[in-house]
Amino acid sequence: MTVTDQQSLYRPVSIAPLITFRITFGVLMMFSLLRFWWRGWITSIYIEPQFHFTYPGFDWVQPLGNLGMHLLFATIIISTVLIILGCFYRIAMLFFFLAFTYVELIDASAYLNHYYFISLVAFIMVFLPANGAYSLDVYWRITPQKPLVPAWTIDILRFQLSIVYIFAGLAKINPDWLIHAEPMKTWLPAKSHLPIVGPWMYETWVAYLFSWFGAVYDLFIVFFLLNKKTRLIAYGFVLVFHLATALFFPGIGMFPYVMISASLIFFSAEFHAKLQSFLPGVKLQATATQQGTTPVFARNKILSLAIVLYVFLQLVIPLRFLLYPGHLFWTEEGYRFSWRVMLMEKSGTAYFTVKDKSGTQFYEVDNKKFLTPLQEKMMSTQPDMILQYAHHLAKSYQKTGLEDPQVYAEVYVSLNGDRSKPFIDSSVNLAAQKLSWKPIPWILPYKK
């Protein structure tokens, strides 16, 4: 990083965008968690399952029981209120990041891109002085008011949001999305019940319109938001795009609203100051610039290196799929954490057989005895989950007295409207296979 780059990172800017981000983030997280609780998902996702699909290296992350999980969610919700108020902000933000991420690591079958996004944003915000104004921390003099902050505290959030948009756009540059309009061609007819637009959902051109508009939007919206001349119009597209997404695909939950509020980070400090003029309490004092005492933020080599490392990881992690052979949507190796949002319609059916080492005793597995409907649905199309489940079956049957259990599976998967095809080699004893970062050899090649 050059001296000029470092000077740009540490130039003083208004804290106003950071305050809006803190408050809207806290409000959305509070309502999102309350919604999660109200719909009973704490119980159905973290309590009812007898087995959880863990992430590599995080086998130790397990649910805390019925009471424990509800208490954990209650304390996370309390932390969001503290974040909104800027009350003991650093502690509240750190707790939110650790607790929210812990919950998301319990079961990979519940993975969603926006949960990952929230964890990353929460991690970033732990280090930001987002309690420097409009906060109880300032009111109680726990921290001094900070009208100005280093530019990196705003730019890092803009970067993180840009990564989501641009990688989501790049991921849409594929034949299924652009040439075949899939999975939109499969999904949209299910929305034919909607008033006014419903009858159009069967039209092929509408599927292509959705597909191409989505790709162009994701690829270029950041650049229009960064440009002062086009920002307001661009934000109009942000509203239309995400509200339409919420209408047509309600299953993605709070994600559209998170992106609508987060995109405000691209607006000027003056815009955010006007927004905050409606807030109760003491308004921001005149900025230090107006008072003739502009602060100088010292360049910090360790912090600069940390920012560079974070940026590097965010650029590299979504590209790790390039290390794996085969059709990405078919194998899903390197698919998670790569901002591939709503790109495919994939369904599968998995049949498991457990045999003893001699092959004379065998049992056909009823998946419903081991997995919830959500877990079975997600497992049936993702090879790492198939393998984890096979290992769980081997251990379960071994406890019943079956010696050296062998586990075989017949799995059939349909991708983006294609007919169902064999997914894995049914002759492979999955109980003997190891879960690793290496390419999985027993996935059958995808044939269109």
C-alpha positions in Angstrom: 0.0 0.0 0.0 1.4 3.4 -1.0 1.6 6.5 1.2 -1.1 8.1 -1.0 -3.4 5.1 -0.4 -2.8 5.3 3.3 -3.5 9.0 3.3 -6.7 8.4 1.5 -7.7 5.7 4.1 -7.0 8.1 7.0 -8.4 11.4 5.7 -11.0 12.8 8.0 -14.7 12.4 6.9 -18.0 13.0 8.6 -19.3 10.2 10.9 -22.9 10.7 9.7 -23.0 7.7 7.2 -21.7 5.4 9.9 -24.4 6.5 12.4 -27.2 5.8 9.9 -25.6 2.4 9.2 -25.4 1.5 12.9 -29.0 2.4 13.6 -30.5 0.8 10.6 -28.4 -2.3 11.0 -29.5 -2.6 14.6 -33.2 -2.1 13.8 -33.2 -4.6 11.0 -31.4 -7.2 13.0 -33.8 -6.8 15.9 -36.8 -7.3 13.8 -35.2 -10.2 11.9 -34.4 -12.0 15.1 -37.8 -11.4 16.5 -39.3 -12.7 13.3 -37.1 -15.8 13.5 -38.3 -16.5 17.0 -42.0 -15.8 16.2 -42.0 -18.2 13.3 -40.6 -21.0 15.5 -37.4 -21.4 13.6 -35.3 -21.5 16.7 -37.0 -24.8 17.6 -37.3 -26.3 14.1 -33.7 -25.5 13.0 -31.7 -25.8 16.2 -33.7 -27.9 18.7 -35.7 -30.5 16.9 -32.9 -32.0 14.8 -31.1 -34.9 16.4 -28.1 -34.3 14.1 -26.6 -31.1 12.7 -24.4 -30.6 9.6 -21.3 -28.9 10.8 -18.7 -26.8 9.0 -15.2 -28.2 8.7 -13.3 -27.3 11.8 -16.4 -26.2 13.7 -17.6 -29.6 15.0 -17.5 -28.2 18.5 -20.3 -25.7 17.7 -23.4 -27.4 18.9 -26.9 -26.1 20.0 -27.3 -25.2 23.6 -30.6 -27.0 24.2 -34.1 -25.5 24.2 -33.7 -23.1 27.1 -30.1 -22.2 26.1 -30.9 -21.4 22.5 -33.9 -19.2 23.4 -31.8 -17.4 26.1 -29.0 -16.9 23.5 -31.5 -15.4 21.0 -32.9 -13.2 23.7 -29.5 -11.8 24.6 -28.7 -11.3 20.9 -31.9 -9.3 20.5 -31.0 -7.2 23.6 -27.6 -6.6 22.0 -29.3 -5.2 18.9 -31.2 -2.7 21.1 -27.9 -1.6 22.6 -26.4 -1.2 19.1 -29.3 1.0 18.1 -28.9 3.2 21.1 -25.1 3.2 21.0 -25.1 1.9 24.5 -21.9 0.0 25.5 -21.6 -0.3 21.8 -18.3 -2.1 21.5 -19.3 -4.8 23.9 -22.8 -5.2 22.3 -21.3 -5.3 18.8 -18.7 -7.9 19.8 -21.3 -10.0 21.5 -23.7 -9.8 18.5 -20.9 -10.9 16.1 -19.8 -13.8 18.2 -23.3 -15.0 19.2 -24.9 -14.5 15.7 -22.0 -16.3 14.0 -22.1 -19.1 16.6 -25.8 -19.7 15.8 -25.1 -19.7 12.0 -22.3 -22.3 12.5 -24.5 -24.8 14.2 -26.0 -26.2 11.0 -24.8 -25.8 7.4 -28.3 -26.8 6.1 -29.5 -23.4 7.3 -26.8 -21.5 5.4 -27.9 -18.3 3.6 -25.7 -15.7 1.9 -27.2 -12.9 3.9 -26.4 -14.6 7.2 -22.8 -14.7 6.0 -23.1 -11.0 5.0 -24.4 -10.1 8.4 -21.6 -11.9 10.2 -19.0 -10.1 8.1 -20.6 -6.7 8.6 -20.9 -7.3 12.3 -17.2 -8.2 12.4 -16.3 -5.0 10.7 -18.4 -2.9 12.9 -16.7 -4.2 16.1 -13.7 -2.0 15.0 -15.7 1.1 13.8 -16.4 4.1 16.1 -20.1 3.9 15.2 -21.0 5.2 18.7 -19.2 8.5 18.1 -22.5 10.4 17.8 -26.2 9.9 18.6 -25.3 7.4 21.2 -25.8 6.9 24.9 -22.0 6.2 25.1 -21.5 9.9 24.1 -24.4 11.1 26.3 -22.9 9.3 29.3 -19.4 10.4 28.3 -18.2 6.8 28.0 -16.7 7.9 24.7 -16.1 11.4 23.3 -18.3 12.7 20.4 -16.5 12.2 17.1 -17.9 14.4 14.3 -15.1 13.2 12.0 -13.7 9.7 11.6 -11.0 8.1 9.3 -12.3 7.5 5.8 -11.6 3.8 6.0 -14.4 3.3 8.5 -16.9 4.3 5.8 -15.0 2.8 2.8 -14.7 -0.7 4.3 -18.5 -0.9 4.5 -18.9 0.3 0.9 -16.3 -2.2 -0.1 -18.1 -5.1 1.6 -21.4 -4.2 0.0 -19.7 -3.8 -3.4 -18.3 -7.3 -3.1 -21.7 -8.7 -2.6 -23.2 -7.0 -5.7 -20.3 -7.4 -8.1 -19.7 -11.1 -7.3 -23.4 -11.8 -7.5 -23.4 -10.2 -11.0 -20.4 -12.1 -12.2 -22.0 -15.3 -11.0 -24.9 -14.6 -13.3 -22.7 -14.6 -16.4 -23.4 -18.3 -17.2 -25.5 -20.0 -19.9 -28.3 -21.2 -17.7 -29.0 -17.6 -16.4 -28.5 -15.6 -19.6 -29.2 -18.0 -22.4 -31.8 -20.3 -20.9 -33.3 -17.9 -18.4 -33.1 -20.5 -15.7 -34.1 -20.8 -12.9 -36.4 -17.8 -13.5 -38.3 -19.8 -16.2 -39.0 -22.4 -13.6 -39.7 -20.1 -10.6 -41.9 -17.4 -12.1 -45.0 -19.5 -13.1 -45.4 -20.2 -9.4 -46.1 -16.5 -9.0 -49.1 -16.4 -11.4 -51.4 -15.8 -8.5 -50.1 -12.3 -8.0 -52.5 -9.5 -8.9 -52.0 -7.6 -12.2 -48.6 -9.2 -13.1 -49.6 -12.8 -12.4 -50.7 -13.7 -16.0 -47.4 -12.5 -17.4 -45.4 -15.0 -15.3 -45.8 -17.7 -17.9 -44.3 -15.5 -20.6 -40.8 -16.6 -21.6 -39.7 -13.0 -22.3 -40.5 -12.1 -18.7 -38.1 -14.7 -17.5 -35.4 -13.3 -19.7 -36.2 -9.8 -18.6 -35.8 -10.8 -14.9 -32.6 -12.7 -15.7 -30.9 -10.0 -17.7 -32.0 -7.1 -15.6 -30.7 -9.0 -12.5 -27.3 -9.5 -14.0 -26.9 -5.9 -15.3 -28.2 -4.5 -12.0 -25.7 -6.5 -9.8 -22.8 -5.8 -12.1 -23.2 -2.0 -12.4 -25.3 -0.7 -9.5 -22.3 0.0 -7.3 -20.7 2.2 -9.9 -23.9 4.3 -10.3 -24.2 4.5 -6.5 -20.6 5.8 -6.2 -21.3 8.5 -8.8 -23.0 11.6 -7.3 -24.8 12.5 -10.5 -26.5 9.0 -10.8 -26.8 8.1 -7.1 -30.4 9.1 -6.6 -31.6 7.3 -9.7 -29.5 4.3 -8.9 -31.0 4.1 -5.4 -34.5 4.2 -7.0 -33.4 1.0 -8.9 -32.2 -0.4 -5.6 -35.6 0.1 -4.1 -37.4 -1.4 -7.1 -35.1 -4.4 -7.4 -35.1 -5.4 -3.8 -38.8 -4.7 -3.2 -39.6 -6.8 -6.3 -37.3 -9.5 -4.9 -39.1 -9.4 -1.6 -42.5 -9.7 -3.4 -41.7 -12.5 -5.8 -39.4 -14.5 -3.5 -40.5 -14.0 0.2 -38.5 -17.0 1.2 -35.3 -14.9 1.3 -36.5 -13.1 4.4 -35.0 -9.8 5.4 -32.2 -9.8 2.8 -33.9 -7.2 0.5 -34.4 -4.8 3.3 -30.9 -5.3 4.6 -29.5 -4.4 1.1 -31.9 -1.4 0.8 -30.7 0.1 4.1 -27.1 -0.9 3.7 -26.9 0.8 0.2 -27.5 4.2 1.9 -23.8 4.0 2.9 -23.0 5.3 -0.6 -24.8 8.6 0.0 -23.1 11.8 1.1 -22.5 12.9 4.7 -24.9 15.8 4.1 -27.7 13.4 3.1 -27.2 11.4 6.3 -27.0 14.5 8.4 -30.5 15.4 7.1 -31.8 12.0 7.9 -30.4 12.2 11.4 -32.0 15.7 12.0 -35.2 13.8 12.6 -33.7 11.7 15.4 -34.5 12.7 19.0 -31.7 14.0 21.3 -28.8 16.4 20.8 -27.8 17.0 17.3 -24.3 16.7 16.1 -22.2 19.7 17.1 -20.5 21.8 14.4 -17.8 19.6 12.8 -14.2 20.1 13.8 -13.5 21.3 10.3 -15.9 24.2 10.7 -14.3 25.0 14.1 -10.9 25.1 12.4 -9.5 22.1 14.4 -9.6 19.4 11.8 -8.1 16.2 13.4 -5.3 14.3 11.9 -5.7 10.6 12.0 -2.3 8.9 12.3 -1.5 6.2 9.8 -1.3 2.8 11.4 0.8 0.2 9.6 -0.8 -2.7 11.4 -4.3 -1.5 10.7 -3.5 -0.8 7.1 -2.1 -4.4 6.7 -5.2 -5.8 8.4 -7.4 -3.9 5.9 -5.4 -5.1 3.0 -5.6 -8.7 4.3 -9.4 -8.5 4.8 -9.9 -7.1 1.3 -7.6 -9.8 -0.2 -9.6 -12.6 1.6 -12.9 -11.1 0.4 -11.7 -11.2 -3.2 -10.2 -14.7 -3.0 -12.7 -16.7 -1.0 -15.5 -16.3 -3.7 -13.0 -17.5 -6.3 -12.0 -20.7 -4.6 -14.4 -22.7 -6.8 -11.8 -22.4 -9.6 -9.7 -25.0 -7.7 -12.4 -27.6 -8.2 -13.2 -29.5 -11.4 -16.7 -30.0 -12.8 -19.9 -28.0 -13.1 -20.0 -25.7 -10.0 -23.8 -25.8 -9.7 -23.7 -29.6 -9.8 -20.9 -30.3 -7.4 -21.3 -27.1 -5.3 -17.6 -27.4 -4.3 -16.7 -23.8 -3.4 -20.3 -22.6 -3.8 -20.9 -21.3 -0.3 -19.5 -17.9 0.7 -19.2 -16.8 -2.9 -22.3 -14.5 -3.2 -24.1 -16.8 -5.6 -27.6 -15.5 -4.7 -30.6 -17.3 -6.1 -28.8 -18.8 -9.1 -30.3 -22.3 -9.4 -33.2 -24.5 -8.9 -31.9 -27.8 -7.6 -33.7 -30.7 -6.0 -32.7 -34.2 -5.1 -33.8 -37.5 -3.7 -31.4 -39.6 -1.7 -31.8 -43.3 -0.8 -29.3 -44.8 1.7 -28.5 -48.4 2.5 -26.5 -49.6 5.5 -24.7 -53.0 5.3 -22.5 -54.9 7.6 -18.9 -55.7 6.6 -19.9 -59.0 5.1 -22.8 -57.6 3.1 -25.2 -60.2 4.4 -27.1 -57.7 6.6 -28.5 -54.5 5.1 -31.0 -51.9 6.1 -32.8 -49.3 4.0 -32.7 -46.0 5.8 -35.8 -43.9 6.5 -34.2 -40.4 6.3 -37.1 -38.9 8.3 -36.0 -40.8 11.4 -32.7 -38.9 11.3 -33.3 -35.6 9.6 -35.8 -32.8 9.5 -37.5 -31.9 6.1 -35.2 -28.9 5.7 -32.1 -31.0 6.4 -33.1 -33.8 4.1 -33.9 -31.3 1.3 -30.5 -29.6 1.6 -28.5 -32.8 2.1 -29.9 -34.4 -1.0 -28.1 -32.0 -3.4 -24.9 -31.2 -1.5 -22.1 -33.8 -1.5 -20.4 -32.7 1.7 -23.7 -33.1 3.6 -24.3 -36.5 2.0 -21.0 -37.6 3.3 -21.6 -36.2 6.8 -24.9 -37.9 6.9 -23.4 -41.2 5.8 -20.9 -41.0 8.6 -23.7 -40.2 11.1 -25.6 -43.3 9.8 -22.6 -45.5 10.2 -22.1 -44.4 13.8 -25.8 -44.7 14.6 -26.0 -48.3 13.2 -22.8 -49.2 14.9 -24.4 -48.3 18.2 -27.1 -50.9 17.5 -24.5 -53.6 17.2 -23.9 -53.7 13.5 -20.2 -54.4 13.0 -18.2 -52.1 10.7 -21.2 -50.5 8.9 -20.9 -49.6 5.3 -23.1 -46.9 3.8 -24.1 -46.6 0.2 -26.4 -44.1 -1.4 -28.4 -43.7 -4.6 -28.9 -40.0 -5.2 -30.8 -38.4 -8.1 -30.6 -34.6 -8.7 -32.4 -32.2 -11.0 -30.7 -29.0 -11.9 -32.5 -25.9 -13.4 -35.4 -27.8 -14.9 -33.4 -30.7 -16.3 -34.5 -34.3 -15.8 -33.3 -36.0 -12.7 -29.8 -37.6 -13.0 -27.6 -39.9 -10.9 -25.5 -37.6 -8.7 -22.9 -39.9 -7.0 -21.3 -43.2 -7.5 -23.6 -45.7 -5.7 -20.9 -48.3 -5.4 -18.8 -46.2 -3.1 -18.8 -47.0 0.6 -19.4 -43.4 1.9 -18.6 -44.5 5.5 -15.0 -45.0 4.4 -14.6 -41.7 2.7 -13.0 -38.7 4.4 -14.4 -35.2 4.5 -11.7 -32.8 3.2 -11.1 -29.7 1.1 -10.0 -31.9 -1.8 -12.2 -32.4 -4.8 -14.7 -35.2 -4.2 -14.0 -38.1 -6.6 -17.3 -40.0 -6.2 -19.5 -37.2 -7.7 -20.7 -38.2 -11.1 -20.0 -35.8 -14.0 -22.8 -33.5 -15.0 -24.3 -34.2 -18.4 -26.8 -31.7 -19.9 
